[in-house]
């Protein structure tokens, strides 16, 4: 659950992230490499969604063009 809480906060309120958000992940057993992976995956999806939104890409349009 800690990972999901972290992902939601990073997605919805990235400017509110603080060191204790990372510490909570460490406390439940995540190593630094895993925390980096979580962070990169969340950031990647945010990036891709913003690119698609900025270009007006509609998921339905994508499916129709395959």
C-alpha positions as CSV (number, residue, x, y, z in Angstrom):
1,X,0.0,0.0,0.0
2,X,2.9,2.3,0.7
3,X,4.0,2.1,-2.9
4,X,0.6,2.9,-4.2
5,X,0.3,5.9,-1.8
6,X,3.6,7.1,-3.0
7,X,2.6,6.7,-6.7
8,X,-0.7,8.6,-6.2
9,X,1.0,11.4,-4.4
10,X,3.7,11.7,-7.0
11,X,1.1,11.7,-9.7
12,X,-1.4,14.1,-8.2
13,X,0.8,16.4,-6.0
14,X,4.4,16.1,-7.1
15,X,5.4,19.4,-5.5
16,X,4.3,18.0,-2.1
17,X,6.8,15.1,-2.1
18,X,9.1,15.2,0.9
19,X,11.9,12.9,2.3
20,X,9.5,11.1,4.6
21,X,7.6,9.8,1.5
22,X,10.8,7.9,0.6
23,X,11.4,6.9,4.2
24,X,8.0,5.3,4.4
25,X,8.9,3.1,1.4
26,X,12.2,2.1,3.1
27,X,10.4,1.3,6.3
28,X,8.3,-1.3,4.5
29,X,11.3,-2.9,2.9
30,X,11.9,-1.1,-0.4
31,X,15.5,-0.6,-1.3
32,X,16.8,2.5,-3.0
33,X,16.9,0.8,-6.4
34,X,13.2,-0.2,-6.1
35,X,12.2,3.3,-5.0
36,X,14.0,4.7,-8.1
37,X,12.2,2.2,-10.3
38,X,8.8,3.2,-8.8
39,X,9.6,6.8,-9.3
40,X,10.7,6.3,-12.9
41,X,7.6,4.3,-13.8
42,X,5.2,6.8,-12.3
43,X,7.1,9.7,-14.0
44,X,7.2,7.9,-17.3
45,X,3.4,7.4,-17.4
46,X,2.9,11.0,-16.4
47,X,5.2,12.1,-19.3
48,X,3.5,9.8,-21.9
49,X,0.0,10.9,-20.8
50,X,1.0,14.6,-21.1
51,X,2.5,14.0,-24.6
52,X,-0.7,12.3,-25.7
53,X,-2.9,14.9,-24.2
54,X,-0.8,17.7,-25.7
55,X,-1.1,16.2,-29.1
56,X,-4.8,15.4,-28.8
57,X,-4.2,11.7,-29.1
58,X,-7.4,9.8,-28.2
59,X,-7.0,6.2,-27.1
60,X,-10.0,5.2,-29.3
61,X,-8.2,6.8,-32.3
62,X,-5.1,4.7,-31.5
63,X,-7.0,1.5,-31.3
64,X,-8.8,2.2,-34.7
65,X,-5.4,2.8,-36.4
66,X,-3.7,-0.5,-35.5
